[in-house]
Amino acid sequence: MSSVSYPPLLCLADPSAYQTHFEDKYCRGPISTFDGIKVWFRPDKFQHDFFESSNRDGVKDRFSTQRAERMNWIEATLQDPAAKLKQGWIKKERRYDAKRRVAVVKGNYVVVIAINQRNPNKADFVTAFVADTQHTLNQILASPSWTPTQA
């Protein structure tokens, strides 16, 4: 059971308001994980992180309310010591990557960070999403566990 309190869903007026919130909350400095990794966020990642492909073809053309309303869960997930930590999958290379840390909380909410190659105490935010099919969730949960010694 998580010892972290997850905030309520975020309900803002439009994508522009969500983008402003993202930049104000996350892009002004790092957020520390429960185990001391400083995670950095870039404003130019907003399109990638809060839009989705309407045709599942990789073209992110539709604002995702589902992703955006959980925006404040990103910080809570990073700070949750009860999160299930898994290695990320590099699709192009068809392999697991211990430098990608995937945290799963609340059953199916996923946050991915990329550990810095030279400094394992720093990372970049990659993405966050709801694993909306059982197949996707099963694939993530079947990944090897992530441990700091691997990164």
N, C-alpha and C positions, 0 to 999 in steps of 0.2 A: 504494500500500500504506500502511496506517495505521501511524503511529509510536506510537499509543496502545495500551496493553494493556487489553483488555476483560476485566472480572472474570467468574468463572464464574456460572452461573445461580444465583439466590437461592432457596433452598428453606426456607421458614418454615412454621410450624404451621398458620396459618389467616389469613383476611383481616385480623383485628385485629392480628396480629403484623406483617403487611406494612404496615399503616397506621402503626403505631408506628415501624417502620423508616423509612418515608417521611418522617414528621414529624421524626425525630431526624436523619436524613441531609440532608434538603433544606430543611426549613422554618425552620431556625435562623439562616439568613443566606444571602446569594447565592452562587451557583456562577459562577465566571468562565469564559467561553468562551475558546477558543484565541486569539481576536482581541480580548479585553478587554471583552466585553459582560458585565455583571453580571446574572445571571438569578435572579429571585425566584420562590419556590414558596409556594403557599398551602395550608394543611392542608385547607380545604374543597374542594379540587380532587380529593382522593383518589377519591371516588365516580366522578367523571367519567373520571378517567385510568386506573383499574384495574378498572373494570366494563365490560361490553359488552352490547349488545342481543342477546338470544337470538333475536329475530325480525327483526333488522335494521330495526327500526321507530323507532329513536332512543331507546327506553326502555332505559336501562342497568340491567338486572335480574339480571345474572349476573357473579359475580366472575371475572376473567380471569387464570388462572394464567399463561398465555402472556405477558401484559403484566407481571404482578407479578414473575415470576422474572427478568425483564430490567430491573428497576427500577434496579439499579446501573449499567446501561449508559447511563442518561440522562446522568450526569456525564461518562462516557468519551466519549460522542457529542459533547457540547458542547465538549469539549476536544480533539477530533480535527481537526487541520488538513487531513486528507485527506477529510473528509466532503464529499459532494456537496451544495451549498447551492442550494436552489430557492426561488422565491417561493410563498407559500401561496395557496390557493384559498378565496375567500369564497363558500360555496355559496348563501347567501340572495341575494347580490348578483350571482352568476354572473360573477365577475371575479377576476383575480389581485391580490394585495396585497403590495407590496414591504415592508410593515411586518411581515409574517409570514415568518419564516425557517424553512424546512424543511430539516433535515439528514438525509441518507440515508447509512447506514453498513452494513457487513457484508452487503451485497447488498440487504436489504429492511427494515432497522430504521430507523424514522423518529422524529425528535424535532422538535416544532414549538414555536417561541417567538414571542411578539408583542413587537416592538420598541416601546419607549415613544415616544409621539408627540412629546414635548418634548425627550427626551434619548436619542439613539441609542446611548448606552453602557449603557442599562438595558433590561431586557426581563422579561416574565412568561412562565413556563412554561405552555404550552397543553396539550400532550398528547404521548404517546409510544406507538408501536404497531408491530407487525409488519405490513407490507403483505402480506397473506396471499393475495392473488390477483395474477396477472400483470397483469391489467387495471388494478388500483389502482396497482401499482408503475409501470406504463407511463405512467399519467396524471401521477403525481408527477414522474417523470423527464422528461416532456415539458414541464413548467412552465418558465417563463423562469428563468434563473439569478438568484440573489440576490447583490447586491453591496452593500457598506456605503454607497456613494454614493446608492443608491436609497432607503435607509431614512431 
